[in-house]
Amino acid sequence: MEKGTYTYRVEPRDVDFSRRATFAALGDYLLHTAGEDADRNGFGTRELSDRNWSWVLSRMAVETERMPSEYETLRITTWVSDYGRLVTTRNFVICDGSGRRIGGAVTCWAMIDLGTRTAVDLLGALGDTARVVEEQPPIERPRKIGSVAPVETVARRVAYSDIDFNRHVNTMRYLEWMFDMFPIEQLAARQLRRVDINFLHECRFGQQVTVGYQPGDRSLFEVRDEQLRPACRASVEWL
């Protein structure tokens, strides 16, 4: 397996009031890159759908030196560095149009059976298909995020627009819910350094969820479902 490089242009729909890409938009570029590269190498969702299997993201870490601007060209290079029975690691380097690195990311993925919602054995499912590139991740691997003590919460009901093709909440929708809790002044004045995300339990259509925010040197978030189970946690660090 070789590294794959994919090119994008930051469109007006992907930027905020600063005319720079939102974090959710950047995350979407990364996830699209992962999907395209998996398809190219024979283990994407198109191939898995015949068995009613799919990929799900379990952890993600993204570091940025700056957020890309409107109409800027991005080149994202990706590769798989390891995979075991339950989890595989996919890496990304984010460059601008001139080839200058502006960020990196590491993601951990599992495969599930969509009928039973249980994990699929990757070694048995992929065999030699998912060959790896012997190169270390470009940034520190995703960190485990411990319990969060929110000082502010917002309740939401999972709606049609929140759901992806796996019939659970879209990965970046969690981050949009979280970033909506930041004061607008903070988003205008500060630059993202690193975001870690842990996905713990899926949320489905119609569920009532609560998004909690704990401010501090690191901004911490936790999404809980109706049974108060943590579904997603995130840590946001600023320059």
N, C-alpha and C positions, 0 to 999 in steps of 0.2 A: 504494500500500500504506500502511495506517495502522498505528500501534502497536497491539498487543494487550495487554490486561491480564487476568490470570487469578488467581483467589482460591483459597487452600488453608487448611486447618487442620492445625496440627502435631499429629499423633496420637501416642499413647503408644509405638507401635512405632517411631517415628522419633527418639526421644530416648535419651540415655545416662544414666548415674548422676547427672549434674548436672541432669537433667530439661530439658535443652536439646537442640535438634536436633543430630544428628551431622552432620559435614561431608558424608558420603555421602548422607544424607537430603536435605540442602539441595541437593546436586548433582542428585539425582533430581527435585526440584521444578523445577529449571532445565531439565533435559532434557525433562521432561514438557511444560513450557511451550513449549519449542522445537517439539516434535512437534505439539502442538495448534495452534500458530499457523501452522506450515507446512501442516497439513491445511486449516485455515480459508482459507488463501490459494491453495490449489490445487497445492502442490508438496510434500505430505507423503508419508510412506511408503505410504499407501494408494494414492495415484495412481502412485507409482514402481514399486510391486510388479508391475504389469502388464508392465513392461519388464524385470523382474528387476534393478532398480536399488535402491539404498538410500543414505541419508546415513550418514557416519561422521565422528566428531569427531576433529580433528587437533590442536588446541590449545585450552586453556581457562585462564582466569584468573578468580579469584573473590576479592573483598575484602569483609570483614565488619566492621561496627562493633560488632556483638554477634550471638550466635547466638540464633535465636528459641526461645521457651519452649514447653513442652508446652501444647497446646490454643490456642496463639496463632494469630491469623489473619495470613496473609501475602498480600500483593498483589504479583505479579510482572508488570512491564511489559516487553515485548520488541519488538525491531524489527531488521530487516536494514539495515545501513548501507552495504554494498558487496558486489559479487560480480564475480569475474573468471572466467577459463577453468577454473581448478582449485579455487579456494577462495572461500567466502563468509563474511562476518562477521556474526554475530548477537549482539546486545547485550541486557542485562537490567538493570533497576533493581529492587531488592528493598525493599519497604516493609512496615511493620507495619499493623495494622488501622486505625490513625488516620491513615495516609498518611505517616508519618515514615520517611525513608529509613534503612535499616539495612545496606545492602550493594549491590554491583554486580558484574556479570560481563561478560566478553567471550569469545566462543567462535568458533573457526574450523572450518568444515566442508568436507568434500569429498564427492563422490558417487561410488560405485563400482558397477561391474557385478558382481553377486554370482556370476555364472558364471565370469568370467575373473579376478575380484578386482583389476581394473584401474580407473583413474580414468575418469570420464565427463566430457566437455567440458560445463561448466555453461552456457556461453553458447549452445551448440547445443541443450542439453537443456531449458533454461528459457525462453530467449527473453525476451519481455516479461513473463512470468509473475511473476518474482521482482523486483517493483519495490522500490526502496529508499526509506528515510526519510533525508532529508538532515540527519542529526544525528550528531555524533561519539560514539564509545563513552564510557560513563560513567566508566571507569577506564582505566589504561594497558593496552595490548594485551598478550596473552600473551607472556612473555619466552621466548627460546630458552634451554634448560638444557644446559650443556656436560657433559663427562664427569664421572662420579661415582666416588669412591674409597671404597667401602663399608668400614666397620669391623665390620659385623655383617650376616649374611645368613641367610635362611630359605628352604628349598626347599619348593615346592608343586607338586602335579600338578593341572592344570586339570580340574575336574570339571563334572558336569551343571549344578550350581547356579551356576557361574561364567559360563555361556554365555547370550548374548542372542539375539534373533531374527536377527541377522546371522551367527550361528554362530561368533562369536569372544567373547573375554572381555568381559563387561559393563564399561562405562566406570567406574562407581563401584566395581566389585569391585577394580580396581587400587588405588584409594584406601583401601579397607577393609584390604587386605593391608598397605599402608604404615602406616596409623595403628595397626594391631595391633602394630607394632614400637616404638611410643613407650612409655616407662615410664608407668604409670598415674598416678604423681605429677605428671608433666609435664602430662598431659591435664587433671588436676584443678586445677592451679595457674595455668595460662597460657591466654590467650585468643588464638584465631586472628586474624591480620591479613590475610594473603594466601596463596593457594595458586595456583601455576602448574603446569600439566600439559602435557607434550608426548607425543603418541602417535606412535610411530615405526614400529612393525611389529606386526601383529596376532598374538595368541596363540590357538590353537585347542584344542578338546577333546582331552584326553589328553596334552598336552605337559607336560614337566617344566620349571618356571620357577624362577628364583631372585630373591628380593626382597632388595635391598641397601640399607643405611641408613648415611648419613654424617652424624653430628651436627655441630652448629656454630651460629653465629649464624642461619644458615638451615639448616633440616633438609633434606637432599637424599636422594632415593631413586632407584633404578633397578631395573626389572624386566628380566631377561634370559631369553631362551628357551634351548632345548637347545643351539643352535649359538653361544651366548654373544652373540647379537645383542641390542642394547638394544631392548626393545619399548615401554617407557614410562619417562619420567623425570618427577619432580615436585620442586618446591621449596616448602617450608612456612615461612612467616614468622609470628612471634608478636608481639603487643603487648608 
